[in-house]
Amino acid sequence: MRANVRMLSEAYYPRSFNQSRKLEAAGKYVQGLFLAAGANVEKQEVLVDGERFFNVVAKFGPKTGPVLVIGAHYDSYGDAFSASSESKGYGADTHTPGADDNASGVAGLVELAFLLVKNPPRLPVVLVAYTLEEPPNFRTERMGSAWHVKSLGQSGQPVEMMISLEMIGYFSDAKNTQNFPLPGMGALYSTKGNFITIVSRLQDWSQTRRLKAAMVGASDLPVYSMNAMPLVPGVDFSDHLNYWQLNIPAVMVTDTAFNRNTQYHRAGDTYDKLDYHRMAKVIQGVYSFIVQR
């Protein structure tokens, strides 16, 4: 995972929407990793204002039955407007390397691909590396995950749930390194940023509970959960948002992003700041949930 996060955050920097060549190269890199694992892989075209982008989709297990979708976006944040004066069209002040956000989630997807090829799941699993999650496409129909949701609706195949891996690599054992979107939440959760969180809407509490039980049983990594209305800042801040549009149960697995990582969307979001041992425990937990289906 460390090697893949470093490649995505350095060799393919910046993989933002306005640096389409790097973004395309990053997508092809992920496609190559899925193929190296031995997965059945395809590219899903995402067409935005006449420009072609793509999701990378890897399928495992039988072709029929309820599908579990696990996704992570491979693009990174870039402020094209502020970077317009830069000679290269980007710079350290405008375009993040995006190690935690979200090369970490993509690296986790790749590890799941290798595990699922070695031990095929009993029910179908689809891993998706999404394009165009970041602004200015965020919360629009341009998002790669929005395109994937449309394809699911057209296929007619039932979808059990969706898991979004959104920033899974930043941890700290120091006190007061964890912030919260609402006052008083520190009384319910640790103020140390040493845990992973499962976040979803209220009606997905059952799926949240099942995933949490599997992850807690898979390692010693603390796992917290929160089911709340999207009015709580951050609850719908990733690709799982689009699956709710089809009323598909969807959750986000996250290190809580800007509530913990002070380098969110900044130049300091680099590969050397992540904890790959704990990242591995996150993926062990998600894989355990797959096995228990």
C-alpha positions in Angstrom: 0.0 0.0 0.0 2.8 2.4 0.8 4.3 1.9 -2.7 1.0 2.5 -4.4 0.2 5.6 -2.3 3.6 7.0 -3.1 3.2 6.3 -6.8 -0.2 8.0 -7.0 0.8 11.0 -4.9 4.2 11.6 -6.6 4.5 10.1 -10.0 1.0 11.0 -11.0 0.9 14.4 -9.3 -1.4 16.3 -9.7 -4.2 13.9 -10.7 -6.8 16.6 -10.7 -9.7 17.2 -13.1 -7.8 20.1 -14.8 -4.6 17.9 -15.3 -6.4 15.3 -17.5 -3.2 13.6 -18.7 -2.0 12.8 -15.2 -5.5 11.8 -14.1 -5.8 9.5 -17.1 -2.3 8.0 -16.3 -3.3 7.5 -12.7 -6.5 5.6 -13.8 -4.5 3.4 -16.1 -2.1 2.7 -13.2 -4.9 1.5 -11.1 -6.3 -0.5 -13.9 -2.9 -2.2 -14.3 -2.9 -3.1 -10.6 -6.3 -4.7 -10.8 -5.2 -6.7 -13.8 -2.0 -7.7 -12.0 -4.2 -9.1 -9.2 -6.0 -11.2 -11.8 -9.3 -9.4 -11.7 -11.9 -9.1 -14.4 -11.5 -5.4 -15.2 -13.2 -2.8 -17.4 -13.2 0.9 -17.8 -16.5 2.8 -17.5 -16.5 6.0 -19.6 -17.4 9.3 -17.8 -18.1 12.1 -20.3 -18.0 15.7 -19.1 -18.3 18.6 -21.4 -17.0 16.6 -24.3 -13.9 15.4 -22.4 -13.6 11.7 -21.6 -12.7 10.4 -18.1 -13.2 6.9 -16.7 -13.9 4.8 -13.7 -12.0 1.5 -13.3 -14.3 -1.4 -12.4 -13.1 -4.8 -11.1 -15.6 -7.7 -10.6 -15.3 -10.8 -8.4 -17.4 -13.8 -7.6 -20.6 -15.0 -9.3 -22.4 -12.8 -11.9 -25.8 -13.1 -10.2 -27.0 -12.2 -6.7 -26.9 -9.1 -4.6 -23.8 -6.9 -5.3 -21.5 -5.4 -2.7 -19.9 -2.3 -4.2 -16.7 -0.9 -2.6 -15.3 2.2 -4.1 -12.6 4.9 -3.7 -11.9 8.0 -5.8 -8.5 8.2 -7.5 -8.5 11.9 -8.4 -7.0 14.6 -6.1 -8.0 18.1 -5.2 -6.8 21.0 -7.3 -7.8 24.6 -7.4 -7.6 25.4 -11.1 -8.8 29.0 -10.7 -6.0 29.9 -8.2 -3.5 28.0 -10.3 -4.2 30.0 -13.5 -1.2 32.2 -12.9 1.1 29.2 -12.5 3.3 28.4 -15.5 2.5 24.7 -15.3 -1.1 25.2 -14.4 -0.6 23.9 -10.9 1.6 24.4 -7.8 2.1 23.3 -4.2 -0.3 26.0 -3.0 -3.1 24.9 -5.3 -2.8 21.2 -5.9 -2.4 18.5 -3.2 -0.5 15.3 -3.6 -3.5 13.6 -2.2 -1.8 10.7 -0.3 -4.5 10.3 2.3 -7.1 12.0 0.1 -7.5 9.5 -1.6 -4.6 7.4 -2.7 -5.0 5.6 0.6 -8.5 4.4 -0.3 -7.4 3.4 -3.7 -4.4 1.4 -2.3 -6.9 -0.3 0.0 -9.1 -1.3 -3.1 -6.0 -2.8 -4.7 -5.3 -5.0 -1.7 -8.9 -6.1 -1.6 -8.5 -7.1 -5.3 -5.6 -9.4 -4.6 -7.4 -11.0 -1.6 -10.6 -11.5 -3.6 -8.8 -13.2 -6.5 -7.1 -15.6 -4.1 -10.3 -16.3 -2.2 -13.3 -15.7 -4.5 -16.4 -14.3 -2.7 -19.6 -16.3 -2.4 -21.6 -13.3 -3.5 -20.7 -10.8 -6.2 -18.3 -7.9 -5.2 -17.5 -4.9 -7.4 -14.5 -2.7 -6.7 -14.6 0.7 -8.3 -11.9 3.4 -8.6 -13.9 6.6 -9.3 -12.8 9.6 -11.2 -14.0 13.2 -10.5 -15.0 13.1 -6.9 -13.3 16.3 -6.0 -14.5 19.9 -6.6 -15.7 21.4 -8.9 -17.5 18.1 -9.7 -18.3 17.1 -6.2 -22.1 16.9 -5.5 -22.9 17.0 -9.2 -23.9 14.4 -11.8 -20.4 14.6 -13.2 -18.9 12.5 -10.4 -17.6 9.1 -11.5 -19.7 7.5 -8.8 -22.9 9.2 -10.1 -22.2 7.5 -13.5 -21.6 4.2 -11.8 -24.9 4.4 -9.9 -26.7 5.1 -13.2 -25.2 1.9 -14.7 -26.4 -0.1 -11.6 -29.9 1.2 -12.0 -29.9 0.2 -15.7 -28.5 -3.3 -15.0 -31.4 -4.3 -12.8 -29.1 -6.4 -10.6 -29.9 -5.9 -6.8 -27.3 -4.0 -4.8 -26.8 -5.1 -1.2 -24.8 -2.0 -0.1 -22.0 0.3 -1.0 -18.8 1.1 1.0 -16.8 4.2 0.3 -13.1 4.1 1.3 -12.5 7.8 1.9 -9.2 8.7 3.5 -8.1 5.7 5.6 -4.4 6.4 6.4 -4.0 9.2 8.9 -3.8 8.3 12.6 -2.4 9.8 15.8 -2.1 8.6 19.4 -1.7 12.1 20.7 -4.4 13.7 22.8 -6.6 16.4 21.1 -5.7 15.4 17.6 -9.3 14.5 16.8 -11.8 17.2 16.1 -15.6 16.9 15.5 -18.2 18.5 13.4 -20.5 19.3 16.3 -19.9 20.5 19.9 -20.1 17.8 22.6 -19.1 14.9 20.3 -15.7 14.6 22.1 -17.6 13.2 25.1 -18.7 10.2 23.0 -15.6 9.6 21.0 -11.9 9.6 21.6 -10.0 12.9 21.3 -7.0 10.8 20.0 -7.1 10.3 16.2 -6.3 6.6 16.6 -9.5 5.1 15.3 -11.4 4.5 12.0 -15.0 5.6 11.6 -18.0 4.2 9.7 -20.4 7.0 8.8 -23.8 6.8 7.2 -27.4 8.1 7.3 -29.9 7.1 9.9 -31.7 4.4 7.9 -28.5 2.5 7.2 -27.9 1.7 10.9 -28.2 -2.1 10.3 -25.5 -2.1 7.6 -23.3 0.1 9.7 -23.7 -2.3 12.7 -22.8 -5.3 10.6 -19.7 -3.7 9.1 -18.6 -2.4 12.4 -18.9 -5.9 14.0 -16.8 -7.4 11.3 -14.1 -4.8 11.5 -14.0 -4.9 15.3 -13.5 -8.6 15.2 -10.7 -8.5 12.5 -8.0 -6.5 14.4 -7.3 -4.4 17.5 -7.9 -1.2 15.6 -10.6 0.9 17.4 -13.7 1.3 15.2 -16.4 3.9 15.9 -19.6 4.5 14.0 -22.0 7.3 13.5 -25.5 7.3 11.8 -26.8 10.8 11.4 -28.7 13.1 9.1 -26.7 14.6 6.2 -27.2 18.0 8.0 -24.2 17.0 10.1 -21.2 18.3 8.2 -19.2 15.5 6.6 -21.8 12.7 6.7 -22.3 12.8 2.9 -18.9 14.1 1.9 -17.9 11.3 -0.5 -19.0 9.0 -3.3 -21.5 7.1 -1.1 -23.8 10.2 -1.5 -24.7 9.2 -5.0 -25.9 5.7 -4.0 -28.4 7.2 -1.6 -30.0 8.7 -4.7 -31.2 5.2 -5.7 -31.9 4.4 -2.0 -29.0 2.0 -1.9 -27.6 1.5 1.6 -24.2 3.1 1.6 -21.5 3.9 4.3 -18.2 5.7 4.4 -15.1 4.3 6.1 -12.9 7.2 6.9 -10.2 8.5 9.2 -12.5 11.6 9.4 -10.6 13.7 6.9 -10.3 17.4 7.8 -11.5 16.6 11.4 -8.1 15.0 11.9 -5.7 15.5 9.0 -4.5 19.1 9.1 -3.0 18.7 5.6 -6.4 18.0 4.0 -6.3 19.5 0.4 -2.9 20.9 1.1 0.7 20.3 0.0 1.5 18.3 3.1 -0.8 15.4 2.3 2.2 13.2 1.5 2.7 9.4 1.6 5.2 9.6 4.5 2.7 10.9 6.9 0.4 7.8 6.7 0.3 4.8 9.0 0.3 1.7 6.7 0.0 -0.8 9.5 -3.3 0.7 10.6 -4.4 1.1 7.0 -3.8 -2.7 6.6 -6.1 -3.3 9.6 -8.8 -1.2 8.0 -8.6 -3.4 4.9 -8.5 -6.6 7.0 -11.8 -5.4 8.6 -13.5 -4.7 5.3 -12.3 -8.0 3.9 -13.7 -9.8 7.0 -17.1 -8.3 6.2 -16.9 -9.6 2.7 -16.1 -13.1 3.9 -19.0 -13.1 6.3 -21.6 -12.3 3.7 
